Amino acid sequence: MSFATLSAVIAAIFLDEIRSFYHRPEIDVYVGNDLIDIAHDFDAPVDARWVRGRITNIGDRGVERCRLKLLRVGGQNIQPSKIKNGFLQWQGGIRDSMRLNPDEYWIFDIGTAPVRLCAYFVGGHLLHYALPAPGTYTLTVAVYGDNIESKEQEISLTIGAAGIQIACI
């Protein structure tokens, strides 16, 4: 009887850890040409496009306070010292962390085309970094959440001579 009581107490104390062992979030990051949208901003150029990505929770537990951060940019004609890392916003200009439930996805903004990367600092304003065209660039982003290990993902962008021909690989 005392063994059963002790087992029940231990299970109650470590229930959250036991659940997290069997049920955990799993993140999938996708960037593709099908996520390039026409910019409907009033001050955007007529030919402007939003370059976006999608993050999906394919696990069976929600991600708490999910956010993405631009870590590095590599490629032709890039001066790394000029590009600082910063968080990416969610579609619609949301600059806060979000809960990402199982089988749910959120769209995030990478920048606009002609390609200007959009990153911001928490509590700060949006910063724009122009990528010269033509060129091929590798963006390294990281996905963060309170209950997941951070995950880095590389995104390749090829920008054509016209500046609006973008191919996400």
N, C-alpha and C positions, 0 to 999 in steps of 0.2 A: 504494500500500500504506500509506504514512504517512497519507494522507487518511482512509482507512478506519479506521485505528487511532485517529486523533484524533477522528473522528466517534463511534466506540464509547465512548471515554473521556468525551466531552462528554455523550453520551446517558446513560451510567451516572451521571454526577454530577448531572444534572438530571432523572433519571427520575421522581422524585416530583413535581416541578413539571409535567412533561409529562403525567403521569397525572391530576393535579388539574385540568389544563386540559380534558381530555376526560371525566373521570369526577369528578363532584362531588355532594355531598349537596344535596338540595332539601327544604325543610321546608314542611309544610302544617299549619296550626293550625285546629282545628274545635271549636266549642262549640255544643251544641244541647240541646234538652229531652230527647232520648234518652239523654243522659249524666248525668241527674239521678237519683241512687240513694238508696234509703232508708239512713239512717245506722244501722249496727249497733253503734255504740259503746255500751258499758254505761252511760255517764254522759250520753248524748245524750237530749234530749227525745223523746217518742214520735213526734211529727210532724216530726222533723228529717230533712233531706235533704242529701246531698252534691251540690254543684254542681261538675261536673267538665268538663274539656276533653280533647281528644286531639291529640297531636302525632305526625305521620307523616312518615317520611323517604321521599319519593317519588323521590329521586335514585338514583344507582347507586354511591354510596360512603357508608360509615358516617360518622356525626357523632360525634366524640370529645368526651367530657365535656359532653354536652347538659344544659342547665338552663333554667328559665324564671324570669323575675323580674317582679313586679308593679311597674310604674313610676309610674303615676298613676291616680287615680280622680276622675272628674268626674261631676257630677250635682246633684240637688236636695238641699238641706240638708247639704252636705258641707263640712267645714272642712278644706281641703287640708293645713294645717299639722299636723293630728292624724294623718293617714295617711302613714306612712313607707313607702318602697319596701322590698321584701324578696323573697326567692325563694319560689316556690311549690313545694310538695312533690309527689312522685309518689304515686299511689294506693297505699294501704297504709302511708303515713307515711314513705316513703323520702325522706330529705333530702340526698341526695348527687347529684352529676352522674352521668349514665348514658350508655353508648354506645348509639346508635340506628342500627341496621343498615338497609340498604336494604329497603324494603317492610315495615318493622317500625314499630309504633306503641307509644306509652306514654300512659297516662291520667294527667293531673295534676289535683290538687285546687285549686279556686279558693276554696271555702269551704263553709259549711253554710247551710241555710235553716231558720228565719228567717235572713236573710243576714248571716253573719259571715265576712268575708274572712279567710283564713288565710295569713299570710306569715311567714317566719322569716329570721333573719340567720345566715349561716354560722357555725357554732360556738355559736349562741345558741338560744334557746327560741322556740316558736311564739307569734306575736302575733295577736290577733284584733281586727278592726275591724268594728263593726256598721254596717250601712247602714240608714237609716230607711225604713220602709214607710209608704205607698206611694211609689214613685219609679222613675225611669229613670236608670241609671248607665252610664257608659262607663269600662271598665277598659282601660288600656293595658299590655300585657305585652310583654316582649322575650324572644326565644329566643336563647340563646348556645351556642356550642360552640367548641372549640379550632381546628377547621378550617373554620368557616363565618363569614360576616359576620353580625353580629347583625341580627335582623329584628324590627321592632315590629308588633304586631297589636292592633287594637281589638276589644273584646268589649262588647256592649251587653246589659245585664240590665234587665228590667222586673219590679219586685216589686209584687205586688198588695197591697191593703189588709190582707189576712189575713196577709201576710208569707211565705206559703209558695207563692204563685202566682208562679212564676218563668218568664219567657219569655226565652230567649237568642236574640238576633237576629244 
